[in-house]
Amino acid sequence: MAGSKRRTAIPGPYSNRRSTVLYPLTFHPIYKERIWGGRNLEQLYGRVLPPGSPIGESWDISDRPEGISIIANGPLAGKSLRWLMENAGADLIDQPQAPDARFPLLVKILDASQTLSLQVHPPPPRAAELGGEPKTELWYIAQAQTGAELFVGLKRGVTREEFERRIGQGTVAECVHRVRVKPGDVMFLPSGRVHAIGGGIVIFEIQQNSDTTYRVFDWNRLDSKGRRRELHIAESLASIDFNDFEPSLVPNKFSEGQFRRRTLVSDSAFEVQECEFSVPSRVKVQNDRMLILGLVSGKLQVEQQENLVELGAGQFCLIPACIREFSLHAASPTRFLQATPGRMLASHP
């Protein structure tokens, strides 16, 4: 499990100052039961899940009222990410922000054992009108059954009128573009893109700190109490980009060398790279931004002064912006994601 082998004492009360000692942070995951979930996080990552429930989401770094991450390692263990933002937000994020600003990203692992609802997140102008929050996200396919697929964007030529008509007929899924996926594939989803995850897929999801989702179709599925889940037809129609036809996966083009990387997205909301050590390696990193590392495969040590965090597949580490130098050590081939907020203000409630 991830943890800090050596601890650093914090001199005096914790405060929002550059002299405050921060270090690479890990958090306890927050598990969410979902009708479409499963138990794959046990098998893939050795997670201890709540018994007997279909777990669809693990919120691994979250600063939301419905799920606030708790620090798992070091002297700040037991403190929340919300507390950290309120008391050391400038050290953590290093961006201008209001005192009540939320942590800008939400990091999850999704276990889609069944197909999710067909849904959309509102783009910024519509979100303000509808009383919701915009939500742009990225999906990294960690595991996928043979033939697994995503539903993303519209089939070329589909109009709003046809889409709306097919909602009434119960055939709206026929309007949506489908993409076969395998492990390592990546899809970017700007807010306004209609989408669903097909069954048999485990996904690392990096997104804006938002949870506004409008369901347009749920496959006529019943929940555990025999009820159909609520749909949001009017809000969905107001949010969908009806000019978004047949989007493609992110190109699978890495740089050359023993340390390879590829840019997955560079957006105003966040930036994400996939990195790979093909041989045992140790590198020193000079940094001026907050980073989130997420292990896809292998093992990775994060070293910063006397602090050491060990990560395995399916684990995450947050490196505060005030940490200007740290080292990464991989004893075997290792692949990980590296995410940072875009050049924009942190999210607000």
N, C-alpha and C positions, 0 to 999 in steps of 0.2 A: 504494500500500500504506500501511497505518497506520504511523506512526512519529513520533518526537519530533524537531522541527526544531532546537530549541535545548536544550542539555543543562544540567542543574543539578548542580553538584558536591556530593558528600556529604562533609561535614567529619568526618574521623576514622572509626573503626570503626563499622559499622552496628549499631545497638542498638535495643532496644524502649523508646524514649523519645519524648516529644512533640517534641523537638528534631530527631529524625531526619527527613530530607527524603524524603518520598514525593511522587509525582506521578501523573498519569493513566497507566495501564499498559496495554500491549498484549502479546499472547502469540502464540507460534508454535502453529498448530493441530496436533492429533494426529489422524492419519487411521486409521480402522478398516475393514478389509475385512469385508464382510458378503455373504452369499449373495444377499440381496435388494437390494444396492446398485447403483450405476451410476457415471456420469461427469458428472452434471449440475453438480457444483460447479465443474468446469472451465469449462463454458459460461456459467453464471450469474454466477460471482464471480471468474473468472480464476484459480482455485486451481491450483497445480502439484501434481498428485496422483501417487502412486506409479504407475508405468506398468503397464498390463495388468490391473489388479485392479478388481473391483467395490467401490467405496468407498461404504459405507452411512452412516458417521458421521464427522463432524469434531468432535472434542472441543476446543472453543475456549477454555474456562476450566475447568480440572480439577485437583483435588487428590486423586487416587486412586492406589493402588499400580500399577494397570495403565495409568496415563496421567497424568503430572504435567506441568502446563503450565510452559513456560520463557518468562521475560520477553523481549520482542523489542525494546524501546525504552529509551533513556535510560541513565543510569549503572548501573542494576541489570540491564541486558541480560545474559542467560546464567544469572542466578539463577532458582531454581524458585519456584513458588507455595508449595510445601511449606516451603522455606527461609524465605520471607516470613512464613508463618504462625508458624513457630517463633521468628523473630527480631523480628517487628514485628506480631504478631497484633492487639494492642490498637489500634494505629494504623490497621490495615487494616479491622478489623471494628467496633471500638468496642462490643463486647458482652462480658460476662463469659464466660470460657471456660477450660477446662483447658489445661495446657501442650501436650498432645498433640492438641488439637482440630483437626479438618480444616476447610478452607474450606467454608462451609455449602451452597454451590450448585454445580451442574454444568451447564454451558451447552454445547449442541451444535447442529449443523445436521445433519439427517437427509435422506438422499437415498433415498427408498423407490421405486426403479424397479420393484420387484415388491412384492407384498403381504407384510407381516411376519407372523410367527406370532401366533396368538391367545394372549394372555398376561395376566398380572395381577401386580401388586406387592403384597406383604403389608402390611396396615395395622399400626400400631404393636403392639397386643397380640399378634397372630399372628406378626409378624416376630420378636419376642422368643422366642416358643415354638418357631419353626421355625429359629432360628439365622440369620435374615437381617436385612435392613434395610428399614424402610418407605420408600416412594418415591412421593411426590406430584409430579405434573408438569403442565406446560402446553404445549400445542402451538399455535404460530402458523403458519398455512398461508402460506408464502412463494410457492410456485408449485404449481399443480395442473392436470392435464389435464382436459379436459371430461369430466364424468361420474365423476371421482374421488370416493372415499368413505372414510369412517372407519367402523370397527366399534367401538362404544362402549356399554357397559352391556347390559342384557338387554331383549329384547322384552317388552312388558307381559304379565304372566301366566305367564311361564316360571318353573317351580319348580326347586329343586335336583335333585329326582328326575328330572325330564325332562332337565335339562342333563346329568346324569351318564349317563343312558341313551343320549343322543345321542352322547356321547363314544365309547362302545363301538360305536355304529353308524357312526361317521365323519361324522356330520351335525350336529355341535354348532354349526357356524357359523350354522345356521338359527335358533338361539336368541338370536343377538346382534343388537342394534339397529344399523342402518346410517344414516349421515348423509352426504348429498352435500355437498362442500365446494368452495370457490373461494378464490383468493388473498385474504388479509385475514381469513378466518374463524379463529376461536379455539375450542379445546376445553380445558376444565379436567379433569384426571384425578386425583382423589384416590386414594390407595392403596386397593386393594380393588375398583376398577372394572375389569372385564374389557375388553380393548381390542385392536385391531390397526389398523395403518395400511394402507390400500389402496395399490396400485401407482400410480405417476405423480404422486407428491406430494413436495415438498421442504418441510421443517418446521424452524422455529426451536424448539428444545426447551429450556425452563428447568425444572429439577427439583431436588429435594433431592439432596445428595451421597450417592447410593446406586446400586448396580448389581445389586440382587436382583430377578431376573425369573423367574417360573414360567411355562413354556409349557404350554398346555393342548391346543393343536392347531397343526400346522404344514403343513396342506394336503397331507399325504403327500409332501412335497418331499424331494429328495435333495441332499446337499451336494456339493462338488467331488470328493469321493472316493467318491461313490455310496452314502453312508450317510444314514439318517434322523437328524435331530437329536433329542437327548434331550428327552423330555417330563417334566413334573412334575405328574402328575395329582392325587396326594394333597395336595401343597402348594397347588396351584391351588384345589381344592375347599375347602380350609381358609381360603383368603384372599379368595375372591370374595364381594362383597356381593350376596346374592341378593334384596335389596330395592331394587336400583339399576336402575330401569326407564327406558329411553328418555331419556337426558340430552340437553339442548339445547346448541347453540353459545352462546358468550358473546354477549350483546346488542351489536349494532353501533351503539352510541349514543355519539357524540362530543360534547364541549362545543362551544360556538360560538366564532367568532373566527378570527383569522389563525394563532394557535397553538392547535390543538385537541388534546384528549386524551380517552382513555377508560380506565377501570379495567378490566383484564382479570381480575385476581384479587387478593383481599386475604385471605391465608391465614396461619396461624401459621408455615408453612414459608417462604413468600415472598410478595412483593407485586410485581405487574407492571402497568405502564401502557403504552399505545401513544400516542405523541406524533407530531404532524404540524405542520410549518411549511408553510403553503400559499403563502407568498411569501418572498422573501429576508428574513432576520431575524437579529438578534443579541440574545441575552438573557443577563442575568447571573443565576446560580443561587446562592442561599444554601442550604447543605446541612449536615446533621449525621449522615448515614448513608452507609454504603458503597453505591455505585450501580454497576450494569453497564448500559452502553448498547450496543444492538445495532442496526446500520443495516439497515433493510428496503429502502429505496430512497433515491436522492439521495446527497448528500455532506454531511458534518458536520465542523466543526472544533471541537475541545475545547481551550480556552485556560485555563491556570492559571499565573499569574505569567509567567515567561519560557518556560514549557513549552507546546508546541503539538502536538496529535495530530490527524491528518487521517484520517477514516474514510470508506470507501465501502461500498456494499451488501455484506452478508455479513461485515462486520467488527465487532469488539467492543472495548470499552474499559472497564477497571475503574477507578473513581474511589474511592480510599481514603476512609474515613470522616473521617480527620483533615484532609482538604481541605474547608474550610468555605465556600469561594467559588470559582467558576469560571464561564466564559462558554461559550456555545454559539453558533456562527455557521453559518448555512445560506445559501448563495448562490443556491439554487434550491429548489423544493419538495422536501421531505425528510421521510421517515417513519422512526421508530425506536422500539424498545422500551426501556423503563427498568425495571430489576429491582433489588430489594433484598431481603435476608433479612427474614423476618417477625420479630416481637418474640419470639425464642426463642434458646436457646443455639446456638452453632455445633455442627456435627456432630462426633461422636466415632467413633474407629475401632471 
